[in-house]
Amino acid sequence: MNKPIIWVHGDCLSPHNPALQQYPDAPAIWVWDDALIKEWQLSLKRLTFIYECLLELPVVIRRGDVSQEVLAFAKENNTNLVVTAESVSPRFDMICDEIEKTLDLEIFEVEPFFEYDGYIDLKRFSRYWKVAEKYVFD
């Protein structure tokens, strides 16, 4: 099997991303998802925070349609395997479905920050943290 590429997404922006840990020398990609940025109306402050996180990761940064950019990056790196970390996002599932039409995809489990079964609004970190801090610091 050839060396995979790693698709890093917003639900696992960490040097401890299991895909990065498993394949530390594999080329990695982040794609600014124009559609998601527009849909969620992400603020410049949030985009700056994400960018600062990306600066700590060994990723190539692109912009556009995520599945198309990941497929193009795989082709450039002559691989048929994409590895990534899991996500609960419905958008993640749609992107994975597109990737799997052409390439193999391996998804690594991520240890949750805390256990919670209810709804959390993930559009703003403060809304997430308002729920999370009750579980993390108790």
C-alpha positions, -999 to +999 in steps of 0.1 A: +000+000+000+012+035-008+017+063+018-017+080+026-025+116+028-042+131+059-073+152+057-073+175+088-107+191+095-122+215+121-133+188+145-097+177+152-074+206+149-047+192+172-012+179+170-027+149+188-050+142+159-049+104+156-043+104+119-013+127+124-001+105+152-004+073+131+012+087+100+036+114+112+054+117+079+024+116+056+014+148+037-016+165+053-042+190+040-066+214+054-093+230+032-111+262+040-147+252+033-161+282+016-197+268+018-194+262+055-179+295+063-207+312+045-235+290+059-222+294+095-212+330+090-179+324+107-164+356+121-129+369+113-120+362+149-129+325+146-112+322+112-080+338+128-082+313+157-084+284+132-056+297+112-034+300+143-042+264+151-032+254+116+002+271+119+011+245+146+002+216+122+021+202+093-006+209+067-009+223+033-037+249+034-062+251+005-096+267-001-127+255-019-148+224-021-134+201+005-139+167-013-125+181-046-094+196-029-087+164-009-091+143-041-067+166-060-042+165-031-043+127-031-037+126-068-008+150-065+007+127-039+000+096-059-020+078-033-054+060-031-058+063+007-071+092+027-069+091+065-087+114+089-102+117+124-139+111+130-165+139+132-201+140+142-209+166+115-234+156+089-213+176+064-183+153+073-204+123+062-212+139+029-176+147+022-165+112+031-191+098+007-176+118-021-140+108-012-150+071-010-164+072-046-127+074-058-104+065-029-101+044+002-108+062+034-097+053+069-113+072+098-097+072+133-117+074+165-111+105+186-113+103+224-141+128+234-132+158+254-161+149+276-192+126+275-224+143+265-255+131+247-275+163+243-275+191+217-247+216+216-247+246+192-212+243+177-214+276+157-197+295+185-171+282+209-186+300+238-219+281+234-199+248+233-178+258+263-209+268+284-220+232+282-185+216+283-171+234+314-198+218+336-184+183+327-148+191+325-143+209+358-168+188+380 
